[in-house]
Amino acid sequence: MEKKKSKFTKEGLQNIWQLFSYLKPYRWEYLLGMFFLLGASLANLTFPKLLGDLVNAGNQGNIAEELTGIVWLLVAILIIQALFSYIRTVLFANVTEKTMADIRAHTYEHLIKLPLNFFNKHRVGELNSRISSDVSMVHESLTSTVADFIRQIVIVFGGIILLVFTSPELTLFMLAIIPAVVLLVFIFGRYIRRLSKDAQKKVAESNTVVEETLQGIHSVKSYTNEYFEITRYKGILRDVAEIGMKSGRYRGAFSSFLVLGLFGALVAVIWKGATMLASGEMVSGELFSFVIYSGYIGGNIGGMAAVVTRMQKFIGATEDLFEIFKSETEPIEPAEILPEEDRILGKIELQDLVFEYDNRPDEQVLNKINLKIDSNKMIALVGPSGAGKSTFASLVLRLYDPTSGLLLFDDKSSIDLPMTSLRSQIALVPQDVFLFGGTIRENIAYGKKHASESEIIEAAKQSNSWEFIERFPEGLNTVVGERGTQLSGGQRQRIAIARAILKNPVILILDEATSSLDSESEKLVQEALDKLMNGRTSIVIAHRLSTIRTADQIVVLDKGSIVESGTHDELLSIEQGVYRNLSHLQFSK
């Protein structure tokens, strides 16, 4: 366990250093802000000395001249300090906001480029929490925590130096308590950091519950599980509260010790100073300055408890954030004009292809697949659930790479083709269509970002979508609602087909595209699919065998292997064949 902590500390410092590299474009503005921060802090240190001089001047009777000069000097320093503090705050705010925009943009850009395997291992609510709460923690640290820490360091060490010049003997007496305080800061800080990190994880878990429950609210209500979800959420919130209360007890004990130790030390300093004053070793103004400096130092050391706690939270947040940054992204590039050398004709070949998911390394989802698919042919994949059909389609789209074996496009390995170029020539129409919450126009144009109005309308007509779009008062500007909930299943499916038509792919993948539709919707969608498949290499995954009778080749998968392959008539002629049995079960109903 100790080894892990040591490693965390080292990695935490490296993460912070890397995080501060985002300040580089704004370093001069940040350094200028640091200059004003140091100026304001140093100006603050002059007050106890000038107040002491004021007391000495009063004792000596120099009221008219010296006192007036000191007062005007104090007023000038106050104005300078206020001005420096304002400029520093503005500069730090400007740098922080620009830096945070860069960090958020980089986090989102990195996240969206991560492979599908990453999202299989992390829940959406957890990732959302990292982008929101963890980045907000970084924002707070860059805005105030770092500035507070530097200001306190300057005041503490600057104050000690001035105390040494005032009275070395009394300074040594006052500093007797400091080592114990620093040691306690270190011990408590490590423990508070761990509690803060635990609390952060629990908050992320609670956010996940809220997000998943609201996304699946239809299932929650249909299964009358409202109170189950309420109880689950309350349980996590209790854990968060318990960790927070435990952390509060430790912070309270820490603060109590600091109050007791520092104010006890202040009383001792005043007592020692009074004895030195009585013996003539000090004058009253020096003692007055010394006591105020001691209060400054004690107060800032006490304030360090809160700053250290915030720093620990900051380190914990950066550790979670950099877990995302350390995950390797896909080689995604901007989708510009497709290079001629990366164009494919639609021929696909699998040679001894084996695939297994990272989280299930002992289970081969696809085993020694050998298959040739010619250009502009319709290939159907059938088989029982869990046979590997959808995984096959995901590999063609290169959402995953084969564990072993080869996946070839026009005799080129999929790994040798740029991922963006390959995916830009493939379109997927899934069973569960996801529509963004904007307009119908935006959802169709997702297949071609700069499509013209006429192109969008033509795609809508070819997909049999235009007939219902025209009936909407807003037409293409109709808002579909979150995940397209304002449209029926058939309408969502046809919008997805329009999107695929606009993309004009070389290879088309249809994953159970009509299985959840009623007869009327299925007919309209199937007509649109027939138009879309014309002149393209099509891979159709289907449970309804009636939709694939005309396929050029039907491939039957079972337990990750190809067990049969041929046309509809050829497969029906196989005695005790898997396809024949599936066909008999469906058409005998």
TAURJO-V417032 format. One record per residue. N is the residue number from 1. RES is the residue in one small letter. PHI is phi in degrees with one decimal (none if undefined). Layout:
N,RES,PHI / N,RES,PHI
This chain:
1,m,none / 2,e,-64.4 / 3,k,-62.1 / 4,k,-63.8 / 5,k,-64.5 / 6,s,-61.0 / 7,k,-64.0 / 8,f,-60.6 / 9,t,-60.5 / 10,k,-64.8 / 11,e,-66.4 / 12,g,-61.0 / 13,l,-65.6 / 14,q,-64.0 / 15,n,-62.9 / 16,i,-63.4 / 17,w,-61.3 / 18,q,-67.1 / 19,l,-64.4 / 20,f,-71.1 / 21,s,-66.4 / 22,y,-68.8 / 23,l,-78.5 / 24,k,-54.3 / 25,p,-62.7 / 26,y,-117.5 / 27,r,-64.2 / 28,w,-69.3 / 29,e,-65.7 / 30,y,-68.7 / 31,l,-65.3 / 32,l,-64.5 / 33,g,-62.6 / 34,m,-63.8 / 35,f,-60.7 / 36,f,-68.2 / 37,l,-63.1 / 38,l,-64.9 / 39,g,-61.7 / 40,a,-64.6 / 41,s,-67.4 / 42,l,-67.7 / 43,a,-61.7 / 44,n,-62.4 / 45,l,-71.7 / 46,t,-79.3 / 47,f,-60.9 / 48,p,-57.5 / 49,k,-64.2 / 50,l,-68.1 / 51,l,-65.3 / 52,g,-64.1 / 53,d,-63.0 / 54,l,-63.2 / 55,v,-64.5 / 56,n,-63.4 / 57,a,-62.8 / 58,g,-64.9 / 59,n,-65.1 / 60,q,-87.9 / 61,g,81.8 / 62,n,-86.3 / 63,i,-73.9 / 64,a,-66.7 / 65,e,-99.3 / 66,e,-62.9 / 67,l,-61.3 / 68,t,-62.0 / 69,g,-62.8 / 70,i,-66.1 / 71,v,-63.7 / 72,w,-64.3 / 73,l,-65.4 / 74,l,-63.1 / 75,v,-63.8 / 76,a,-62.4 / 77,i,-65.8 / 78,l,-59.8 / 79,i,-65.2 / 80,i,-61.0 / 81,q,-63.2 / 82,a,-63.7 / 83,l,-65.0 / 84,f,-61.6 / 85,s,-64.5 / 86,y,-64.0 / 87,i,-62.8 / 88,r,-61.4 / 89,t,-61.8 / 90,v,-64.6 / 91,l,-63.1 / 92,f,-63.8 / 93,a,-64.6 / 94,n,-61.5 / 95,v,-64.1 / 96,t,-63.0 / 97,e,-63.8 / 98,k,-67.7 / 99,t,-65.7 / 100,m,-65.9 / 101,a,-61.9 / 102,d,-65.9 / 103,i,-64.7 / 104,r,-62.0 / 105,a,-63.8 / 106,h,-65.6 / 107,t,-62.1 / 108,y,-65.1 / 109,e,-61.9 / 110,h,-66.8 / 111,l,-62.8 / 112,i,-74.3 / 113,k,-91.0 / 114,l,-70.8 / 115,p,-70.5 / 116,l,-61.1 / 117,n,-56.2 / 118,f,-61.8 / 119,f,-74.2 / 120,n,-70.1 / 121,k,-99.4 / 122,h,-125.7 / 123,r,-83.3 / 124,v,-61.7 / 125,g,-61.7 / 126,e,-64.1 / 127,l,-66.3 / 128,n,-63.1 / 129,s,-64.3 / 130,r,-66.0 / 131,i,-69.6 / 132,s,-89.1 / 133,s,-71.8 / 134,d,-67.3 / 135,v,-68.3 / 136,s,-63.8 / 137,m,-63.7 / 138,v,-63.6 / 139,h,-58.5 / 140,e,-60.7 / 141,s,-66.5 / 142,l,-68.7 / 143,t,-76.6 / 144,s,-126.5 / 145,t,-61.7 / 146,v,-62.3 / 147,a,-62.1 / 148,d,-62.4 / 149,f,-63.6 / 150,i,-65.4 / 151,r,-59.6 / 152,q,-67.8 / 153,i,-62.1 / 154,v,-61.5 / 155,i,-67.5 / 156,v,-64.2 / 157,f,-74.2 / 158,g,-63.6 / 159,g,-63.3 / 160,i,-63.9 / 161,i,-62.2 / 162,l,-66.9 / 163,l,-64.6 / 164,v,-61.4 / 165,f,-66.9 / 166,t,-73.7 / 167,s,-159.6 / 168,p,-57.7 / 169,e,-64.1 / 170,l,-68.9 / 171,t,-63.5 / 172,l,-61.5 / 173,f,-62.5 / 174,m,-68.1 / 175,l,-79.1 / 176,a,-61.2 / 177,i,-86.3 / 178,i,-60.5 / 179,p,-55.5 / 180,a,-65.2 / 181,v,-64.5 / 182,v,-61.5 / 183,l,-61.7 / 184,l,-67.7 / 185,v,-56.8 / 186,f,-64.9 / 187,i,-65.8 / 188,f,-65.9 / 189,g,-59.9 / 190,r,-63.7 / 191,y,-71.8 / 192,i,-63.8 / 193,r,-60.4 / 194,r,-64.8 / 195,l,-64.5 / 196,s,-64.3 / 197,k,-66.9 / 198,d,-61.5 / 199,a,-63.3 / 200,q,-61.6 / 201,k,-65.9 / 202,k,-66.1 / 203,v,-63.3 / 204,a,-60.9 / 205,e,-64.5 / 206,s,-66.0 / 207,n,-62.9 / 208,t,-63.2 / 209,v,-60.7 / 210,v,-61.7 / 211,e,-64.8 / 212,e,-66.9 / 213,t,-66.1 / 214,l,-69.8 / 215,q,-66.3 / 216,g,-105.8 / 217,i,-61.7 / 218,h,-64.2 / 219,s,-67.7 / 220,v,-59.0 / 221,k,-74.2 / 222,s,-67.4 / 223,y,-98.5 / 224,t,47.3 / 225,n,-105.9 / 226,e,-57.9 / 227,y,-73.3 / 228,f,-64.2 / 229,e,-67.6 / 230,i,-60.6 / 231,t,-64.8 / 232,r,-63.4 / 233,y,-67.4 / 234,k,-62.6 / 235,g,-61.9 / 236,i,-67.5 / 237,l,-63.8 / 238,r,-63.2 / 239,d,-63.0 / 240,v,-61.5 / 241,a,-63.6 / 242,e,-63.3 / 243,i,-64.1 / 244,g,-62.7 / 245,m,-67.9 / 246,k,-63.7 / 247,s,-62.7 / 248,g,-63.2 / 249,r,-63.7 / 250,y,-69.4 / 251,r,-65.8 / 252,g,-63.7 / 253,a,-63.1 / 254,f,-62.3 / 255,s,-64.2 / 256,s,-61.6 / 257,f,-63.0 / 258,l,-64.1 / 259,v,-61.5 / 260,l,-63.4 / 261,g,-69.1 / 262,l,-74.3 / 263,f,-72.7 / 264,g,-63.3 / 265,a,-65.0 / 266,l,-64.0 / 267,v,-61.6 / 268,a,-63.9 / 269,v,-64.6 / 270,i,-62.4 / 271,w,-61.6 / 272,k,-65.6 / 273,g,-65.6 / 274,a,-63.1 / 275,t,-66.1 / 276,m,-69.8 / 277,l,-65.2 / 278,a,-66.2 / 279,s,-87.6 / 280,g,83.0 / 281,e,-79.9 / 282,m,-138.4 / 283,v,-103.7 / 284,s,-61.3 / 285,g,-64.0 / 286,e,-65.2 / 287,l,-64.5 / 288,f,-60.1 / 289,s,-62.0 / 290,f,-62.6 / 291,v,-65.0 / 292,i,-66.9 / 293,y,-60.0 / 294,s,-61.7 / 295,g,-64.4 / 296,y,-56.6 / 297,i,-64.0 / 298,g,-62.2 / 299,g,-63.4 / 300,n,-73.3 / 301,i,-66.4 / 302,g,-62.5 / 303,g,-66.5 / 304,m,-63.9 / 305,a,-58.1 / 306,a,-68.1 / 307,v,-65.4 / 308,v,-61.7 / 309,t,-61.1 / 310,r,-65.1 / 311,m,-64.7 / 312,q,-64.7 / 313,k,-63.0 / 314,f,-59.8 / 315,i,-64.0 / 316,g,-61.6 / 317,a,-66.0 / 318,t,-68.0 / 319,e,-63.6 / 320,d,-64.7 / 321,l,-65.9 / 322,f,-77.9 / 323,e,-62.1 / 324,i,-70.4 / 325,f,-62.0 / 326,k,-80.2 / 327,s,-75.5 / 328,e,-75.3 / 329,t,-86.7 / 330,e,-77.9 / 331,p,-78.1 / 332,i,-84.7 / 333,e,-127.2 / 334,p,-56.7 / 335,a,-80.2 / 336,e,-104.7 / 337,i,-64.3 / 338,l,-70.2 / 339,p,-62.6 / 340,e,-59.4 / 341,e,-69.8 / 342,d,-98.4 / 343,r,-73.0 / 344,i,-119.5 / 345,l,-99.7 / 346,g,109.9 / 347,k,-79.0 / 348,i,-126.8 / 349,e,-142.1 / 350,l,-115.7 / 351,q,-122.0 / 352,d,47.7 / 353,l,-75.6 / 354,v,-125.5 / 355,f,-140.8 / 356,e,-142.6 / 357,y,-72.7 / 358,d,-59.5 / 359,n,-83.6 / 360,r,-136.1 / 361,p,-66.2 / 362,d,-92.0 / 363,e,-119.5 / 364,q,-83.1 / 365,v,-73.6 / 366,l,-125.9 / 367,n,-129.1 / 368,k,51.6 / 369,i,-84.1 / 370,n,-124.3 / 371,l,-158.0 / 372,k,-117.5 / 373,i,-122.5 / 374,d,-78.0 / 375,s,-62.4 / 376,n,61.3 / 377,k,-108.2 / 378,m,-102.4 / 379,i,-111.9 / 380,a,-109.0 / 381,l,-111.7 / 382,v,-130.1 / 383,g,147.0 / 384,p,-65.7 / 385,s,-59.8 / 386,g,84.4 / 387,a,-77.7 / 388,g,111.3 / 389,k,-67.7 / 390,s,-67.0 / 391,t,-64.3 / 392,f,-55.5 / 393,a,-64.7 / 394,s,-63.6 / 395,l,-68.8 / 396,v,-62.7 / 397,l,-76.7 / 398,r,57.9 / 399,l,-74.1 / 400,y,-134.9 / 401,d,-107.1 / 402,p,-59.2 / 403,t,-68.5 / 404,s,-154.0 / 405,g,87.3 / 406,l,-126.8 / 407,l,-120.9 / 408,l,-114.5 / 409,f,-119.3 / 410,d,51.1 / 411,d,68.0 / 412,k,-106.6 / 413,s,-64.0 / 414,s,-60.5 / 415,i,-70.1 / 416,d,-83.4 / 417,l,-88.6 / 418,p,-55.9 / 419,m,-59.8 / 420,t,-63.4 / 421,s,-63.4 / 422,l,-65.5 / 423,r,-66.4 / 424,s,-68.0 / 425,q,-106.9 / 426,i,-127.0 / 427,a,-125.0 / 428,l,-119.9 / 429,v,-116.3 / 430,p,-86.8 / 431,q,-71.3 / 432,d,-97.4 / 433,v,-73.0 / 434,f,-104.5 / 435,l,-111.2 / 436,f,-75.0 / 437,g,-76.3 / 438,g,-86.2 / 439,t,-91.8 / 440,i,-61.0 / 441,r,-56.9 / 442,e,-63.3 / 443,n,-71.1 / 444,i,-70.0 / 445,a,-68.4 / 446,y,-63.3 / 447,g,-78.6 / 448,k,-155.1 / 449,k,-58.3 / 450,h,-110.7 / 451,a,-67.9 / 452,s,-81.3 / 453,e,-59.1 / 454,s,-66.1 / 455,e,-65.1 / 456,i,-64.9 / 457,i,-64.8 / 458,e,-63.8 / 459,a,-64.5 / 460,a,-65.4 / 461,k,-68.0 / 462,q,-64.5 / 463,s,-91.9 / 464,n,61.6 / 465,s,-93.5 / 466,w,-62.4 / 467,e,-64.5 / 468,f,-92.9 / 469,i,-63.7 / 470,e,-61.9 / 471,r,-74.9 / 472,f,-74.0 / 473,p,-56.3 / 474,e,-90.7 / 475,g,57.8 / 476,l,-65.3 / 477,n,-88.5 / 478,t,-66.8 / 479,v,-79.5 / 480,v,-87.2 / 481,g,81.2 / 482,e,-59.3 / 483,r,60.3 / 484,g,77.2 / 485,t,-67.0 / 486,q,-79.8 / 487,l,-111.8 / 488,s,-76.6 / 489,g,-59.9 / 490,g,-65.9 / 491,q,-66.7 / 492,r,-61.1 / 493,q,-64.6 / 494,r,-71.4 / 495,i,-64.1 / 496,a,-64.7 / 497,i,-67.9 / 498,a,-60.0 / 499,r,-60.3 / 500,a,-68.9 / 501,i,-61.4 / 502,l,-64.8 / 503,k,-70.1 / 504,n,54.8 / 505,p,-79.6 / 506,v,-83.5 / 507,i,-118.7 / 508,l,-118.4 / 509,i,-117.3 / 510,l,-113.4 / 511,d,-104.9 / 512,e,53.8 / 513,a,-66.8 / 514,t,-124.0 / 515,s,-67.7 / 516,s,-103.2 / 517,l,-104.0 / 518,d,-76.2 / 519,s,-59.6 / 520,e,-66.5 / 521,s,-64.3 / 522,e,-61.8 / 523,k,-63.5 / 524,l,-66.3 / 525,v,-67.7 / 526,q,-64.7 / 527,e,-60.8 / 528,a,-65.7 / 529,l,-66.9 / 530,d,-60.8 / 531,k,-65.0 / 532,l,-66.9 / 533,m,-75.4 / 534,n,-61.2 / 535,g,78.5 / 536,r,-130.9 / 537,t,-74.1 / 538,s,-120.3 / 539,i,-114.1 / 540,v,-111.9 / 541,i,-99.5 / 542,a,-146.3 / 543,h,-95.2 / 544,r,-80.9 / 545,l,-68.9 / 546,s,-64.6 / 547,t,-84.8 / 548,i,-122.6 / 549,r,-60.2 / 550,t,-90.9 / 551,a,-63.2 / 552,d,-65.9 / 553,q,-151.7 / 554,i,-111.9 / 555,v,-109.3 / 556,v,-101.2 / 557,l,-105.1 / 558,d,-150.5 / 559,k,54.4 / 560,g,84.5 / 561,s,-126.8 / 562,i,-81.1 / 563,v,-104.4 / 564,e,-150.4 / 565,s,-156.9 / 566,g,161.1 / 567,t,-81.5 / 568,h,-57.5 / 569,d,-67.5 / 570,e,-62.7 / 571,l,-72.1 / 572,l,-66.9 / 573,s,-82.3 / 574,i,-82.2 / 575,e,-65.4 / 576,q,58.9 / 577,g,-75.2 / 578,v,-63.2 / 579,y,-63.5 / 580,r,-62.5 / 581,n,-65.7 / 582,l,-62.6 / 583,s,-64.7 / 584,h,-63.3 / 585,l,-63.8 / 586,q,-78.1 / 587,f,-89.7 / 588,s,-92.9 / 589,k,-76.1
